[in-house]
Amino acid sequence: MKYEKWLKNKELEYLEDTLHFGGMNVIDLAERYGTPVYIINEQLLRKRYKELKSLLDNTYKKNEIHYAVKANSNLSVLSILNSEGASFDCSSVGEIHACFKAGIKPEKIFYTGNMFTNEDFKYAIENNVRINLDSVSQISRLARMYDGLDNKKQTFSVRFNPEFGAGHHPHTITGGRNIKFGILEEQMVEAYSLARELGFETFGTHMHIGSGIIDAQDYQKATEKYLSTITRVSETLGISFDFVDFGGGLGIPYRPDQDPLDLQAYNNIVIDQFKTLVNRGTIGEPTLKIEPGRYIAGEASVLITQINTIKNNGYKLFAGVNAGFNTLVRPTMYGSYHHIVPCVKTNGSNILSYDIVGPICESGDVLGKERGITELKEGDYLAVLDAGAYGFTMSSPYNSRPRPAEILINMGNSYLVRKAESYDDLLELQKIPDYLK
């Protein structure tokens, strides 16, 4: 894919040499709202959701897309996807609470946590949220909690670990015997048998193999094992499934030399195999669920930051910016690549190699290493692309630096959807004991 087309696919283009995102001048937005700032593109969010929904609808109409809230939990993002008809995958009570604040009904929420506490269970049960378990030991605890609260047991499901995983970094691969998530094949019949004994009457099942998958072939072995395993559970215990959840993990092209995930290949490997199994009549007529986060939100946000320092130490050029790993931790935490472009395009041929670095007091505070860019100046703006997934949600106030604002753009308008933190915000919950005053 040519570079300009790669940018255009993310709704980025240079108009009169100035970067525009979703048709809006990013420098105008940076000067209006300050930097660093996350810009969220509403129409691109809607477009990515509709792409996936169309894919599912054309193959297996009984489907639900559960947006993975952990990717981007901004209330406006949740509201936008709710208006599109999305359901939601939550990994914590806090994410469930955010969904409620965004006006999302409990029946549209699926709580797939791990290492659940009794308080987690209690919150979900009292709020009529379905729970997806992660361990055989949790089944009896959950049943006792339902009984103690005198609530009807909702559909039972547990996360299956197929031992085949994939992802952009070892920390994001969630399939394998040494991985903390889910239960293995030999525990599946035991889990559903115990659940039935404890009074669960309807059943679902779930799998998730990792995050940031860009090659659809990575789903092949896991999908085959998942479908064969749930078939064995169904045939052994004589149960059918209300839903079969394939999790998320759908990746995006962070690098210009990467093509987007081949959705048709994903369809052939995952959805068609599932549909073939359903047509055999073995597991019932379940709802197909997937849980994308990054695919929907990742490209729908850019981070704008401003250069404050150009440093040449005689060996290397550094472009120092006002966003650091407190703002976007993925490059430091995972070694992740985010493409970084100047917000004003120059036609000069003098390409220099810069390390794009932030203000955090650690050497690991690097947003991009050895990036070839035309000569930069102090005061210039840079755009860090594909920052919509695991960007703001993983930000922190490290070094006592306030987190940035988030703005939403839509049809030529911009809206402040999260105010930048102040220094007082960082201290709001602290209290000095009287004896120290």
C-alpha positions in Angstrom: 0.0 0.0 0.0 1.4 3.4 -0.9 2.2 5.7 2.0 -0.5 8.3 1.1 -3.1 5.6 0.8 -2.0 4.2 4.1 -2.5 7.6 5.8 -5.8 8.2 4.0 -7.1 4.9 5.3 -6.6 6.4 8.8 -8.4 9.6 7.6 -5.1 11.5 7.7 -3.9 13.7 4.9 -1.9 16.9 4.2 -3.9 19.8 2.9 -1.7 22.8 1.9 1.1 21.0 3.7 -0.8 20.9 7.1 -1.9 17.6 8.6 -5.6 17.1 8.8 -7.4 14.3 10.7 -11.0 13.6 9.8 -10.9 16.7 7.7 -9.8 19.0 10.6 -6.5 20.9 10.9 -4.6 19.4 13.8 -2.5 22.5 14.4 -5.7 24.6 14.9 -6.9 22.0 17.4 -3.6 21.9 19.2 -3.5 25.6 19.5 -7.1 25.8 20.8 -6.9 22.9 23.3 -3.1 22.8 24.2 -0.8 19.9 24.0 -0.3 17.1 24.5 -3.8 16.2 23.4 -5.6 13.1 22.2 -7.9 13.8 19.2 -10.7 11.2 18.8 -12.3 10.8 15.4 -16.0 9.9 15.8 -16.7 9.0 12.2 -13.7 6.6 12.1 -14.9 4.9 15.2 -18.3 4.4 13.6 -16.7 3.2 10.3 -14.5 0.5 11.9 -17.5 -0.8 13.9 -19.7 -0.9 10.8 -17.0 -2.8 8.9 -16.9 -5.6 11.4 -20.7 -5.7 11.8 -21.2 -6.0 8.1 -18.7 -8.8 7.9 -20.5 -10.8 10.6 -24.0 -10.0 9.3 -23.1 -11.2 5.8 -21.9 -14.6 7.2 -23.8 -15.3 10.4 -26.6 -13.0 11.3 -27.0 -14.0 14.9 -24.0 -12.1 16.2 -22.9 -9.5 18.7 -19.8 -7.2 18.7 -18.7 -6.6 22.3 -16.3 -3.6 22.2 -13.3 -4.1 24.5 -13.7 -1.2 26.9 -10.1 -1.5 28.2 -8.8 -0.2 24.8 -10.4 3.2 25.3 -13.0 3.8 28.0 -13.7 7.5 27.3 -17.5 8.0 28.0 -18.0 9.6 24.6 -16.4 6.6 22.8 -18.7 4.3 24.7 -21.7 6.4 23.9 -20.9 6.5 20.2 -20.5 2.7 20.0 -23.7 2.2 22.1 -25.6 4.3 19.5 -24.3 2.0 16.8 -25.8 -1.0 18.7 -22.6 -2.4 20.1 -22.3 -4.5 23.2 -19.4 -4.2 25.6 -16.6 -6.4 27.0 -15.5 -5.3 30.5 -12.4 -6.5 32.4 -13.1 -4.7 35.7 -15.8 -3.3 37.8 -14.5 0.2 37.0 -15.2 -0.5 33.3 -18.7 -1.7 34.1 -19.3 1.5 36.1 -18.0 3.6 33.1 -20.5 1.8 30.8 -23.4 2.6 33.2 -22.3 6.2 33.2 -22.5 6.2 29.4 -26.1 4.9 29.5 -25.3 1.3 28.6 -27.8 -1.3 29.8 -26.5 -4.3 31.9 -27.7 -6.8 29.4 -25.3 -5.4 26.8 -22.3 -5.9 29.2 -20.1 -9.0 29.5 -17.7 -9.1 32.4 -14.6 -11.1 31.5 -12.2 -10.6 34.4 -9.6 -12.7 36.0 -8.6 -13.3 39.6 -12.1 -12.2 40.6 -12.8 -11.1 44.2 -16.1 -11.7 45.9 -16.7 -8.0 45.7 -16.3 -8.2 41.9 -18.9 -10.9 41.8 -21.3 -9.1 44.2 -21.2 -5.9 42.1 -21.9 -7.7 38.8 -24.6 -9.9 40.3 -26.4 -7.0 41.9 -26.3 -5.1 38.7 -27.4 -8.0 36.5 -24.2 -8.2 34.5 -23.2 -11.5 33.0 -19.8 -12.9 34.3 -17.3 -14.9 32.3 -15.2 -17.0 34.7 -11.5 -17.7 34.5 -10.9 -20.6 36.8 -12.7 -23.8 37.9 -12.2 -22.7 41.6 -14.4 -19.6 40.9 -17.5 -21.6 39.9 -18.5 -22.6 43.4 -17.8 -19.2 44.8 -19.9 -17.6 42.1 -22.8 -20.0 42.7 -22.7 -19.3 46.5 -22.7 -15.6 45.8 -25.8 -15.9 43.5 -27.6 -18.0 46.2 -26.6 -15.7 49.0 -27.9 -12.7 47.2 -31.1 -14.6 46.2 -30.5 -13.8 42.5 -31.3 -16.1 39.5 -28.1 -17.5 38.0 -27.3 -16.0 34.7 -25.8 -17.9 31.7 -22.6 -19.7 32.8 -19.5 -19.3 30.8 -15.8 -19.8 31.3 -12.7 -18.7 29.3 -11.0 -21.4 27.4 -7.2 -21.3 26.9 -6.5 -23.2 23.7 -2.7 -23.2 24.3 -2.2 -21.4 21.0 -1.7 -17.7 21.4 -0.7 -14.7 19.4 -0.1 -11.0 19.8 2.3 -8.1 19.2 4.3 -8.7 22.4 4.8 -11.6 24.9 2.8 -9.6 27.5 -0.3 -9.5 25.3 -0.3 -13.2 24.3 -3.1 -14.8 26.3 -3.0 -18.5 25.1 -0.5 -21.1 26.5 0.1 -23.4 29.4 2.2 -20.8 31.2 -0.3 -18.0 30.7 -2.5 -17.0 33.6 -5.8 -16.7 31.6 -8.5 -19.3 31.2 -8.7 -23.0 31.7 -7.2 -25.8 29.6 -8.9 -28.4 27.5 -8.8 -31.2 30.1 -10.7 -28.9 32.6 -13.6 -27.9 30.3 -15.9 -30.9 30.8 -15.3 -30.7 34.6 -16.1 -27.0 34.6 -19.5 -27.2 32.8 -20.4 -30.4 34.7 -19.9 -28.6 38.0 -21.8 -25.5 36.9 -24.8 -27.6 36.0 -24.6 -29.4 39.3 -24.6 -26.0 41.1 -27.8 -24.9 39.3 -26.7 -23.0 36.2 -29.1 -23.8 33.4 -27.8 -22.0 30.3 -24.3 -21.9 29.0 -21.9 -19.9 26.9 -18.2 -20.2 26.1 -15.3 -17.8 25.5 -11.8 -17.7 24.1 -9.3 -14.9 23.6 -5.7 -15.6 22.3 -4.0 -12.3 22.4 -3.9 -8.7 21.3 -2.7 -6.9 18.1 -3.0 -9.8 15.7 -2.4 -8.6 12.1 -2.2 -12.0 10.4 -5.5 -13.9 10.3 -3.7 -17.2 10.1 -2.8 -16.8 13.8 -6.4 -17.7 14.6 -6.3 -21.0 12.7 -5.1 -23.5 15.3 -6.8 -21.9 18.2 -10.1 -21.8 16.5 -9.9 -25.5 15.5 -9.1 -26.5 19.0 -11.7 -24.3 20.5 -14.5 -25.6 18.3 -13.4 -29.3 18.8 -13.3 -28.8 22.6 -16.7 -27.1 22.9 -18.1 -29.9 20.7 -16.8 -32.5 23.1 -18.3 -30.5 26.1 -21.7 -30.4 24.3 -21.7 -34.0 23.3 -20.4 -35.3 26.7 -22.8 -33.4 28.9 -25.7 -33.0 26.5 -25.8 -29.2 26.7 -26.1 -26.6 24.0 -24.6 -23.1 24.0 -26.4 -19.8 24.1 -23.3 -18.1 22.7 -19.8 -18.8 21.5 -17.3 -15.9 22.0 -14.1 -15.8 20.0 -12.7 -12.8 21.9 -10.8 -10.0 20.2 -7.2 -9.4 19.2 -7.8 -7.9 15.8 -4.9 -5.7 15.0 -4.2 -2.6 13.0 -1.2 -1.6 10.8 1.0 0.6 12.9 3.8 0.7 10.4 3.5 2.1 6.9 4.8 -1.2 5.4 2.0 -3.2 7.0 -1.3 -3.9 5.3 -4.5 -3.9 7.3 -5.8 -7.2 8.8 -7.4 -9.2 6.0 -11.0 -9.4 7.2 -12.1 -11.9 4.6 -9.3 -14.3 5.7 -10.5 -13.8 9.3 -14.0 -14.6 8.2 -12.9 -17.8 6.5 -10.8 -19.0 9.4 -13.0 -18.1 12.3 -16.6 -17.4 11.3 -17.0 -19.9 8.5 -15.6 -22.7 10.7 -18.0 -21.8 13.4 -21.0 -21.6 11.0 -20.1 -25.1 9.7 -20.1 -26.5 13.2 -23.5 -24.9 14.0 -25.0 -26.3 10.8 -24.1 -29.8 12.0 -26.6 -29.2 14.9 -24.2 -30.3 17.6 -23.9 -27.3 19.8 -27.2 -25.6 19.3 -27.8 -22.3 17.6 -25.6 -19.9 19.6 -25.0 -16.2 19.2 -21.5 -15.5 17.7 -19.6 -12.9 19.7 -16.3 -11.2 19.1 -14.6 -8.6 21.3 -12.5 -6.1 19.3 -11.0 -3.1 21.0 -7.9 -2.0 19.1 -9.4 -2.6 15.7 -12.3 -0.1 16.4 -10.5 2.5 18.5 -6.8 2.3 17.6 -6.7 4.3 14.4 -9.5 6.6 15.6 -7.2 8.8 17.8 -3.9 10.6 17.3 -1.8 12.2 20.0 -0.5 15.7 19.2 2.6 16.9 21.0 4.9 19.9 20.7 8.7 20.0 20.4 10.3 22.1 23.2 13.9 21.1 22.7 16.2 20.1 19.8 19.3 18.6 21.3 22.4 17.6 19.4 24.9 16.0 21.8 27.5 15.5 19.0 26.5 11.9 18.5 22.7 11.8 18.3 19.8 14.2 17.5 17.0 14.3 20.0 13.6 16.0 19.5 12.3 16.6 23.0 8.5 16.8 23.2 5.9 17.5 26.0 4.4 14.0 25.8 6.2 11.2 27.5 5.5 7.6 28.6 3.2 9.0 31.2 1.1 10.1 28.2 1.6 7.0 25.9 3.4 4.1 27.6 3.2 1.5 24.8 6.6 2.3 23.2 8.3 2.0 26.6 6.3 -0.9 28.0 6.0 -3.1 24.9 8.6 -1.7 22.5 5.6 -0.7 20.4 6.0 1.2 17.2 3.8 4.3 16.6 4.4 6.2 13.4 5.2 9.8 14.1 4.8 12.6 11.5 5.3 16.3 11.5 2.1 18.4 11.5 3.5 20.6 8.8 4.9 18.9 5.8 8.1 20.4 4.3 9.4 19.7 0.9 13.1 19.7 1.9 15.2 16.7 1.0 17.3 17.0 4.2 16.1 13.9 6.1 17.6 13.7 9.6 17.4 10.9 12.2 15.8 11.9 15.5 15.0 10.1 18.7 11.6 11.5 19.8 11.8 11.7 23.5 9.7 13.0 26.4 10.2 14.9 29.6 10.0 11.9 32.0 13.1 11.4 34.2 14.0 8.0 32.8 16.1 7.0 29.8 13.3 4.7 28.6 11.1 7.7 27.9 11.3 7.4 24.1 8.3 7.6 21.8 10.3 6.8 18.7 13.9 5.8 18.0 15.9 6.9 14.9 13.0 8.4 13.0 13.9 9.8 9.6 12.1 13.2 9.4 12.8 16.5 7.6 14.6 19.0 9.8 12.6 19.8 12.9 12.5 23.0 14.9 11.5 23.9 18.5 7.8 24.8 18.6 6.9 22.4 15.8 4.0 20.0 16.4 4.2 16.2 15.9 1.4 13.7 15.5 1.8 10.2 17.1 -0.5 8.0 15.1 -2.8 5.1 16.1 -3.0 6.2 19.7 -6.7 5.4 20.3 -6.2 2.0 21.9 -4.3 1.6 25.1 -3.2 5.2 24.9 -5.0 7.4 27.4 -6.3 4.3 29.3 -2.7 3.4 30.2 -1.6 6.9 30.9 -0.4 7.9 34.4 0.5 10.9 36.5 4.1 9.7 36.9 6.6 12.4 37.7 3.5 14.3 39.0 2.7 15.3 35.5 -1.1 15.8 34.8 -2.7 13.7 32.1 -3.8 15.4 28.9 -7.1 16.5 27.5 -9.1 14.3 25.1 -11.2 16.0 22.4 -13.7 14.5 20.0 -14.0 15.7 16.4 -17.0 15.1 14.2 -18.2 16.6 10.9 -16.0 19.7 11.3 -16.7 20.3 14.9 -14.6 19.7 18.0 -15.7 18.9 21.6 -13.7 18.7 24.8 -14.6 15.3 26.2 -12.0 15.1 29.0 -10.4 18.1 30.6 -6.7 18.1 31.1 -5.8 17.4 34.7 -4.5 20.2 36.9 -1.7 19.9 39.5 -4.4 20.2 42.1 -6.2 17.2 40.6 -3.1 15.1 41.2 -3.3 15.8 45.0 -7.1 15.9 45.4 -7.4 12.5 47.2 -4.4 13.0 49.5 -4.7 14.1 53.1 -1.9 15.1 55.5 -2.5 13.9 59.1 -3.1 16.7 61.6 0.0 15.8 63.5 2.2 16.5 60.5 0.8 20.0 59.9 
